[in-house]
């Protein structure tokens, strides 16, 4: 048995004892004051009102249970919609990285290929200019100092 069920059973036992001593209305009011959970307060007030008006308690409890189920379902749907909104941001960032690789990657590779080709052409041009300069301007020969006889 869970702790919640055990605590609820204990509280219902206290309500039964207080009902024997006083009245159901007073026992339910003390239950609402003791537990301080909004749903329990609503249940206690609903049962008190049902007893005062003399309506069917079972039907009242069925309607209250349906109301709580509807409220919990709406709260769960609201949380789910908020969660899907907040999951949008990590998803977008994960997709952003792959989209950037797909969109920018080919351009990046083409740029580096162009740069490599330009560097190769530049180096071959420098070599050509160097050979042409060497052919047109031979290196001056070293002048030897004259040796005195």
MARSEMAR-735757 format. One line per field, with one value per residue: residue number from 1; residue in three letters; x, y, z of N, C-alpha, C in turn. Coordinates in nm, 3 decimals. Atoms other than C-alpha are relative to their C-alpha. Layout:
BEGIN
seq = (NUM / ...)
type = (ALA / ...)
n.u = (X / ...)
n.v = (Y / ...)
n.w = (Z / ...)
ca.u = (X / ...)
ca.v = (Y / ...)
ca.w = (Z / ...)
c.u = (X / ...)
c.v = (Y / ...)
c.w = (Z / ...)
This chain:
BEGIN
seq = (1 / 2 / 3 / 4 / 5 / 6 / 7 / 8 / 9 / 10 / 11 / 12 / 13 / 14 / 15 / 16 / 17 / 18 / 19 / 20 / 21 / 22 / 23 / 24 / 25 / 26 / 27 / 28 / 29 / 30 / 31 / 32 / 33 / 34 / 35 / 36 / 37 / 38 / 39 / 40 / 41 / 42 / 43 / 44 / 45 / 46 / 47 / 48 / 49 / 50 / 51 / 52 / 53 / 54 / 55 / 56 / 57 / 58 / 59 / 60 / 61 / 62 / 63 / 64 / 65 / 66 / 67 / 68 / 69 / 70 / 71 / 72 / 73 / 74 / 75 / 76 / 77 / 78 / 79 / 80 / 81 / 82 / 83 / 84 / 85 / 86 / 87 / 88 / 89 / 90 / 91 / 92 / 93 / 94 / 95 / 96 / 97 / 98 / 99 / 100 / 101 / 102 / 103 / 104 / 105 / 106 / 107 / 108 / 109 / 110 / 111 / 112 / 113 / 114 / 115 / 116 / 117 / 118 / 119 / 120 / 121 / 122 / 123 / 124 / 125 / 126 / 127 / 128 / 129 / 130 / 131 / 132 / 133 / 134 / 135 / 136 / 137 / 138 / 139 / 140 / 141 / 142 / 143 / 144 / 145 / 146 / 147 / 148 / 149)
type = (UNK / UNK / UNK / UNK / UNK / UNK / UNK / UNK / UNK / UNK / UNK / UNK / UNK / UNK / UNK / UNK / UNK / UNK / UNK / UNK / UNK / UNK / UNK / UNK / UNK / UNK / UNK / UNK / UNK / UNK / UNK / UNK / UNK / UNK / UNK / UNK / UNK / UNK / UNK / UNK / UNK / UNK / UNK / UNK / UNK / UNK / UNK / UNK / UNK / UNK / UNK / UNK / UNK / UNK / UNK / UNK / UNK / UNK / UNK / UNK / UNK / UNK / UNK / UNK / UNK / UNK / UNK / UNK / UNK / UNK / UNK / UNK / UNK / UNK / UNK / UNK / UNK / UNK / UNK / UNK / UNK / UNK / UNK / UNK / UNK / UNK / UNK / UNK / UNK / UNK / UNK / UNK / UNK / UNK / UNK / UNK / UNK / UNK / UNK / UNK / UNK / UNK / UNK / UNK / UNK / UNK / UNK / UNK / UNK / UNK / UNK / UNK / UNK / UNK / UNK / UNK / UNK / UNK / UNK / UNK / UNK / UNK / UNK / UNK / UNK / UNK / UNK / UNK / UNK / UNK / UNK / UNK / UNK / UNK / UNK / UNK / UNK / UNK / UNK / UNK / UNK / UNK / UNK / UNK / UNK / UNK / UNK / UNK / UNK)
n.u = (0.085 / -0.083 / 0.011 / 0.116 / 0.120 / -0.003 / 0.035 / 0.142 / 0.076 / -0.008 / 0.086 / 0.140 / 0.029 / 0.020 / 0.130 / 0.104 / 0.006 / 0.056 / 0.142 / 0.069 / 0.002 / 0.071 / 0.083 / -0.078 / -0.038 / -0.114 / -0.114 / -0.053 / -0.063 / -0.130 / -0.085 / -0.048 / -0.096 / -0.118 / -0.075 / -0.040 / -0.018 / 0.121 / 0.095 / 0.064 / 0.092 / 0.115 / 0.076 / 0.069 / 0.110 / 0.099 / 0.074 / 0.080 / 0.113 / 0.086 / 0.075 / 0.097 / 0.109 / 0.063 / -0.014 / -0.066 / -0.145 / -0.072 / 0.004 / -0.084 / -0.139 / -0.028 / -0.016 / -0.125 / -0.110 / -0.006 / -0.053 / -0.144 / -0.066 / -0.005 / -0.100 / -0.134 / -0.028 / -0.032 / -0.132 / -0.099 / -0.010 / -0.072 / -0.142 / -0.052 / -0.020 / -0.118 / -0.119 / -0.031 / -0.055 / -0.137 / -0.082 / -0.027 / -0.130 / -0.110 / 0.014 / -0.044 / -0.145 / -0.061 / 0.019 / -0.077 / -0.137 / -0.003 / 0.034 / -0.117 / -0.099 / 0.048 / 0.005 / -0.127 / -0.108 / -0.051 / -0.062 / -0.127 / -0.092 / -0.033 / -0.090 / -0.134 / -0.053 / -0.039 / -0.119 / -0.111 / -0.033 / -0.062 / -0.134 / -0.083 / -0.028 / -0.088 / -0.134 / -0.055 / -0.030 / -0.123 / -0.111 / -0.019 / -0.062 / -0.136 / -0.080 / -0.013 / -0.095 / -0.134 / -0.045 / -0.021 / -0.101 / -0.085 / -0.060 / -0.134 / -0.109 / -0.074 / -0.125 / -0.107 / -0.100 / -0.127 / -0.103 / -0.125 / -0.110)
n.v = (-0.117 / -0.120 / -0.094 / -0.085 / 0.076 / 0.017 / -0.129 / -0.023 / 0.091 / -0.055 / -0.118 / 0.043 / 0.058 / -0.115 / -0.058 / 0.090 / -0.017 / -0.132 / 0.004 / 0.064 / -0.092 / -0.126 / 0.016 / 0.019 / -0.132 / -0.048 / 0.089 / -0.036 / -0.134 / 0.019 / 0.067 / -0.102 / -0.086 / 0.079 / 0.044 / -0.122 / 0.025 / -0.060 / 0.102 / 0.057 / -0.103 / 0.002 / 0.123 / -0.015 / -0.095 / 0.064 / 0.097 / -0.075 / -0.056 / 0.111 / 0.044 / -0.104 / -0.003 / 0.132 / 0.062 / 0.129 / -0.017 / 0.077 / -0.078 / -0.118 / 0.043 / 0.032 / -0.125 / -0.063 / 0.077 / -0.036 / -0.137 / 0.006 / 0.063 / -0.101 / -0.101 / 0.060 / 0.020 / -0.132 / -0.038 / 0.083 / -0.050 / -0.128 / 0.031 / 0.063 / -0.103 / -0.079 / 0.082 / 0.004 / -0.132 / -0.011 / 0.096 / -0.058 / -0.066 / 0.094 / 0.061 / -0.097 / -0.014 / 0.122 / -0.004 / -0.112 / 0.045 / 0.084 / -0.083 / -0.082 / 0.087 / 0.032 / -0.120 / -0.073 / 0.095 / 0.000 / -0.130 / 0.000 / 0.088 / -0.064 / -0.111 / 0.051 / 0.054 / -0.117 / -0.057 / 0.092 / -0.016 / -0.133 / 0.008 / 0.077 / -0.085 / -0.108 / 0.058 / 0.029 / -0.131 / -0.050 / 0.079 / -0.044 / -0.133 / 0.018 / 0.057 / -0.103 / -0.100 / 0.058 / 0.009 / -0.134 / -0.067 / 0.100 / -0.046 / -0.057 / 0.087 / -0.058 / -0.064 / 0.043 / -0.106 / 0.029 / 0.041 / -0.069 / 0.094)
n.w = (0.000 / 0.010 / -0.113 / 0.023 / -0.036 / -0.144 / -0.060 / 0.028 / -0.087 / -0.136 / -0.006 / 0.005 / -0.132 / -0.090 / 0.036 / -0.053 / -0.145 / -0.030 / 0.037 / -0.112 / -0.114 / 0.028 / 0.120 / 0.122 / 0.050 / -0.079 / 0.028 / 0.132 / -0.010 / -0.065 / 0.098 / 0.094 / -0.072 / -0.034 / 0.116 / 0.073 / 0.143 / 0.060 / 0.044 / -0.119 / -0.050 / 0.090 / -0.027 / -0.128 / 0.017 / 0.085 / -0.081 / -0.097 / 0.074 / 0.039 / -0.119 / -0.035 / 0.097 / 0.003 / 0.132 / 0.004 / -0.019 / 0.102 / 0.125 / -0.023 / 0.008 / 0.139 / 0.073 / -0.046 / 0.058 / 0.142 / 0.004 / -0.029 / 0.117 / 0.107 / -0.040 / 0.012 / 0.143 / 0.054 / -0.049 / 0.070 / 0.137 / -0.005 / -0.020 / 0.122 / 0.102 / -0.041 / 0.020 / 0.143 / 0.035 / -0.050 / 0.073 / 0.130 / 0.002 / 0.023 / 0.132 / 0.100 / -0.008 / 0.055 / 0.144 / 0.052 / 0.023 / 0.120 / 0.116 / 0.030 / 0.064 / 0.135 / 0.084 / 0.005 / 0.025 / 0.138 / 0.029 / -0.074 / 0.072 / 0.128 / -0.030 / -0.029 / 0.125 / 0.079 / -0.063 / 0.028 / 0.141 / 0.015 / -0.058 / 0.092 / 0.116 / -0.045 / -0.016 / 0.132 / 0.060 / -0.063 / 0.055 / 0.137 / -0.006 / -0.050 / 0.109 / 0.103 / -0.051 / 0.001 / 0.139 / 0.052 / -0.081 / -0.063 / -0.125 / 0.024 / -0.046 / -0.111 / 0.036 / -0.089 / -0.017 / 0.066 / -0.095 / 0.030 / 0.023)
ca.u = (0.000 / 0.140 / 0.201 / -0.070 / -0.331 / -0.223 / -0.248 / -0.590 / -0.713 / -0.594 / -0.772 / -1.096 / -1.073 / -1.039 / -1.342 / -1.544 / -1.453 / -1.535 / -1.867 / -1.960 / -1.871 / -2.018 / -2.163 / -2.049 / -2.044 / -1.808 / -1.587 / -1.556 / -1.483 / -1.204 / -1.072 / -1.049 / -0.874 / -0.634 / -0.531 / -0.515 / -0.527 / -0.761 / -0.915 / -0.983 / -1.139 / -1.362 / -1.460 / -1.544 / -1.752 / -1.927 / -2.017 / -2.134 / -2.354 / -2.485 / -2.582 / -2.752 / -2.955 / -3.028 / -2.908 / -2.765 / -2.406 / -2.300 / -2.413 / -2.241 / -1.915 / -1.939 / -1.983 / -1.696 / -1.470 / -1.559 / -1.483 / -1.144 / -1.060 / -1.146 / -0.935 / -0.638 / -0.668 / -0.669 / -0.367 / -0.182 / -0.263 / -0.140 / 0.186 / 0.226 / 0.179 / 0.434 / 0.678 / 0.647 / 0.711 / 1.025 / 1.145 / 1.136 / 1.452 / 1.689 / 1.547 / 1.607 / 1.963 / 2.041 / 1.895 / 2.074 / 2.414 / 2.334 / 2.172 / 2.480 / 2.706 / 2.489 / 2.454 / 2.795 / 3.008 / 3.024 / 3.102 / 3.376 / 3.531 / 3.511 / 3.679 / 3.969 / 4.005 / 4.014 / 4.270 / 4.488 / 4.473 / 4.552 / 4.849 / 4.977 / 4.943 / 5.110 / 5.403 / 5.443 / 5.426 / 5.698 / 5.914 / 5.861 / 5.950 / 6.258 / 6.379 / 6.311 / 6.503 / 6.795 / 6.806 / 6.783 / 7.011 / 7.286 / 7.443 / 7.742 / 8.068 / 8.269 / 8.554 / 8.876 / 9.120 / 9.437 / 9.724 / 10.046 / 10.348)
ca.v = (0.000 / 0.340 / 0.616 / 0.824 / 0.551 / 0.492 / 0.864 / 0.886 / 0.582 / 0.737 / 1.064 / 0.884 / 0.694 / 1.025 / 1.161 / 0.852 / 0.896 / 1.268 / 1.194 / 0.961 / 1.232 / 1.537 / 1.559 / 1.476 / 1.844 / 1.933 / 1.628 / 1.721 / 2.084 / 1.974 / 1.740 / 2.032 / 2.245 / 1.964 / 1.854 / 2.196 / 2.058 / 2.251 / 1.934 / 1.794 / 2.124 / 2.118 / 1.757 / 1.836 / 2.140 / 1.939 / 1.661 / 1.914 / 2.084 / 1.749 / 1.652 / 1.987 / 1.970 / 1.600 / 1.510 / 1.174 / 1.157 / 0.893 / 1.104 / 1.407 / 1.215 / 1.083 / 1.436 / 1.565 / 1.282 / 1.363 / 1.730 / 1.648 / 1.416 / 1.694 / 1.945 / 1.708 / 1.627 / 2.000 / 2.060 / 1.769 / 1.902 / 2.248 / 2.102 / 1.894 / 2.196 / 2.394 / 2.103 / 2.080 / 2.455 / 2.433 / 2.125 / 2.338 / 2.527 / 2.229 / 2.076 / 2.394 / 2.425 / 2.060 / 2.102 / 2.434 / 2.268 / 2.003 / 2.260 / 2.482 / 2.189 / 2.103 / 2.463 / 2.607 / 2.291 / 2.277 / 2.649 / 2.609 / 2.315 / 2.499 / 2.803 / 2.596 / 2.418 / 2.756 / 2.883 / 2.574 / 2.614 / 2.986 / 2.913 / 2.651 / 2.893 / 3.171 / 2.946 / 2.832 / 3.197 / 3.292 / 3.008 / 3.124 / 3.484 / 3.368 / 3.156 / 3.441 / 3.687 / 3.448 / 3.403 / 3.776 / 3.894 / 3.646 / 3.667 / 3.895 / 3.708 / 3.763 / 4.000 / 3.861 / 4.100 / 4.126 / 3.957 / 4.157 / 3.978)
ca.w = (0.000 / -0.094 / 0.154 / -0.010 / 0.027 / 0.386 / 0.469 / 0.301 / 0.494 / 0.819 / 0.740 / 0.653 / 0.982 / 1.167 / 0.974 / 1.073 / 1.440 / 1.435 / 1.261 / 1.548 / 1.800 / 1.626 / 1.277 / 0.924 / 0.832 / 1.116 / 1.048 / 0.678 / 0.765 / 1.000 / 0.730 / 0.486 / 0.748 / 0.839 / 0.489 / 0.317 / -0.035 / -0.266 / -0.413 / -0.065 / 0.045 / -0.265 / -0.194 / 0.167 / 0.070 / -0.200 / 0.044 / 0.304 / 0.043 / -0.077 / 0.278 / 0.343 / 0.023 / 0.059 / -0.291 / -0.396 / -0.267 / -0.518 / -0.814 / -0.664 / -0.626 / -0.985 / -1.119 / -0.906 / -1.029 / -1.391 / -1.322 / -1.172 / -1.465 / -1.711 / -1.518 / -1.500 / -1.872 / -1.956 / -1.735 / -1.898 / -2.246 / -2.146 / -2.015 / -2.329 / -2.553 / -2.349 / -2.366 / -2.744 / -2.769 / -2.553 / -2.744 / -3.057 / -2.958 / -2.914 / -3.230 / -3.428 / -3.298 / -3.381 / -3.728 / -3.770 / -3.740 / -4.001 / -4.232 / -4.202 / -4.292 / -4.592 / -4.714 / -4.630 / -4.665 / -5.047 / -5.069 / -4.809 / -4.995 / -5.327 / -5.170 / -5.040 / -5.374 / -5.549 / -5.299 / -5.346 / -5.725 / -5.699 / -5.475 / -5.720 / -6.015 / -5.817 / -5.728 / -6.089 / -6.200 / -5.951 / -6.077 / -6.436 / -6.347 / -6.160 / -6.454 / -6.697 / -6.479 / -6.453 / -6.830 / -6.906 / -6.628 / -6.569 / -6.230 / -6.225 / -6.195 / -5.891 / -5.933 / -5.803 / -5.653 / -5.843 / -5.677 / -5.660 / -5.814)
c.u = (0.090 / -0.022 / -0.122 / -0.128 / -0.009 / -0.041 / -0.148 / -0.088 / -0.002 / -0.092 / -0.148 / -0.042 / -0.025 / -0.135 / -0.113 / -0.015 / -0.062 / -0.148 / -0.081 / -0.012 / -0.088 / -0.097 / 0.092 / 0.049 / 0.122 / 0.125 / 0.062 / 0.068 / 0.137 / 0.098 / 0.059 / 0.102 / 0.131 / 0.087 / 0.054 / 0.043 / -0.126 / -0.104 / -0.074 / -0.100 / -0.126 / -0.087 / -0.079 / -0.119 / -0.112 / -0.084 / -0.087 / -0.125 / -0.099 / -0.084 / -0.106 / -0.122 / -0.072 / 0.008 / 0.075 / 0.152 / 0.079 / 0.005 / 0.089 / 0.147 / 0.039 / 0.023 / 0.130 / 0.122 / 0.016 / 0.059 / 0.151 / 0.075 / 0.014 / 0.106 / 0.141 / 0.038 / 0.039 / 0.137 / 0.110 / 0.017 / 0.075 / 0.149 / 0.063 / 0.023 / 0.118 / 0.127 / 0.037 / 0.056 / 0.145 / 0.092 / 0.035 / 0.141 / 0.117 / -0.007 / 0.052 / 0.152 / 0.071 / -0.013 / 0.081 / 0.143 / 0.007 / -0.034 / 0.119 / 0.107 / -0.042 / 0.006 / 0.136 / 0.116 / 0.051 / 0.069 / 0.137 / 0.103 / 0.041 / 0.096 / 0.142 / 0.064 / 0.047 / 0.128 / 0.124 / 0.047 / 0.069 / 0.142 / 0.093 / 0.036 / 0.095 / 0.143 / 0.062 / 0.034 / 0.127 / 0.121 / 0.032 / 0.069 / 0.144 / 0.090 / 0.023 / 0.101 / 0.142 / 0.054 / 0.034 / 0.111 / 0.089 / 0.065 / 0.138 / 0.107 / 0.075 / 0.130 / 0.104 / 0.100 / 0.130 / 0.107 / 0.131 / 0.112 / 0.118)
c.v = (0.124 / 0.092 / 0.088 / -0.071 / -0.019 / 0.130 / 0.030 / -0.089 / 0.050 / 0.120 / -0.038 / -0.065 / 0.111 / 0.064 / -0.087 / 0.015 / 0.134 / 0.006 / -0.065 / 0.094 / 0.122 / -0.021 / -0.017 / 0.135 / 0.053 / -0.085 / 0.032 / 0.136 / -0.011 / -0.073 / 0.101 / 0.092 / -0.074 / -0.030 / 0.117 / -0.028 / 0.052 / -0.104 / -0.062 / 0.100 / 0.002 / -0.123 / 0.012 / 0.095 / -0.059 / -0.100 / 0.069 / 0.056 / -0.110 / -0.049 / 0.103 / -0.002 / -0.133 / -0.066 / -0.132 / 0.020 / -0.073 / 0.076 / 0.124 / -0.036 / -0.037 / 0.126 / 0.071 / -0.072 / 0.033 / 0.140 / 0.001 / -0.063 / 0.100 / 0.105 / -0.055 / -0.022 / 0.134 / 0.047 / -0.079 / 0.047 / 0.133 / -0.022 / -0.060 / 0.104 / 0.090 / -0.079 / -0.005 / 0.133 / 0.010 / -0.101 / 0.052 / 0.059 / -0.098 / -0.065 / 0.094 / 0.012 / -0.125 / -0.002 / 0.113 / -0.041 / -0.085 / 0.080 / 0.088 / -0.083 / -0.028 / 0.123 / 0.066 / -0.093 / 0.000 / 0.130 / 0.007 / -0.086 / 0.060 / 0.116 / -0.050 / -0.063 / 0.114 / 0.061 / -0.087 / 0.014 / 0.134 / -0.001 / -0.076 / 0.084 / 0.114 / -0.050 / -0.031 / 0.130 / 0.059 / -0.074 / 0.043 / 0.135 / -0.013 / -0.055 / 0.104 / 0.106 / -0.055 / -0.009 / 0.139 / 0.074 / -0.104 / 0.060 / 0.056 / -0.090 / 0.073 / 0.057 / -0.043 / 0.114 / -0.041 / -0.027 / 0.070 / -0.100 / 0.023)
c.w = (0.000 / 0.120 / -0.015 / 0.042 / 0.151 / 0.071 / -0.021 / 0.088 / 0.144 / 0.015 / -0.002 / 0.132 / 0.102 / -0.028 / 0.056 / 0.151 / 0.037 / -0.035 / 0.112 / 0.119 / -0.025 / -0.116 / -0.120 / -0.052 / 0.075 / -0.027 / -0.136 / 0.000 / 0.066 / -0.091 / -0.098 / 0.066 / 0.028 / -0.123 / -0.082 / -0.143 / -0.068 / -0.045 / 0.117 / 0.061 / -0.087 / 0.024 / 0.130 / -0.012 / -0.085 / 0.079 / 0.105 / -0.068 / -0.041 / 0.118 / 0.038 / -0.093 / -0.013 / -0.138 / 0.011 / 0.006 / -0.107 / -0.131 / 0.012 / -0.012 / -0.144 / -0.083 / 0.040 / -0.058 / -0.148 / -0.016 / 0.024 / -0.117 / -0.114 / 0.030 / -0.015 / -0.146 / -0.063 / 0.046 / -0.071 / -0.144 / -0.004 / 0.020 / -0.125 / -0.109 / 0.035 / -0.024 / -0.148 / -0.046 / 0.045 / -0.067 / -0.140 / -0.007 / -0.012 / -0.138 / -0.109 / 0.003 / -0.055 / -0.151 / -0.063 / -0.033 / -0.127 / -0.125 / -0.039 / -0.070 / -0.145 / -0.091 / -0.018 / -0.037 / -0.143 / -0.038 / 0.066 / -0.074 / -0.133 / 0.020 / 0.023 / -0.124 / -0.090 / 0.056 / -0.028 / -0.145 / -0.026 / 0.054 / -0.093 / -0.122 / 0.035 / 0.014 / -0.135 / -0.072 / 0.058 / -0.055 / -0.142 / -0.004 / 0.045 / -0.110 / -0.110 / 0.042 / -0.004 / -0.142 / -0.055 / 0.074 / 0.065 / 0.124 / -0.029 / 0.058 / 0.108 / -0.051 / 0.099 / 0.014 / -0.069 / 0.103 / -0.042 / -0.018 / 0.085)
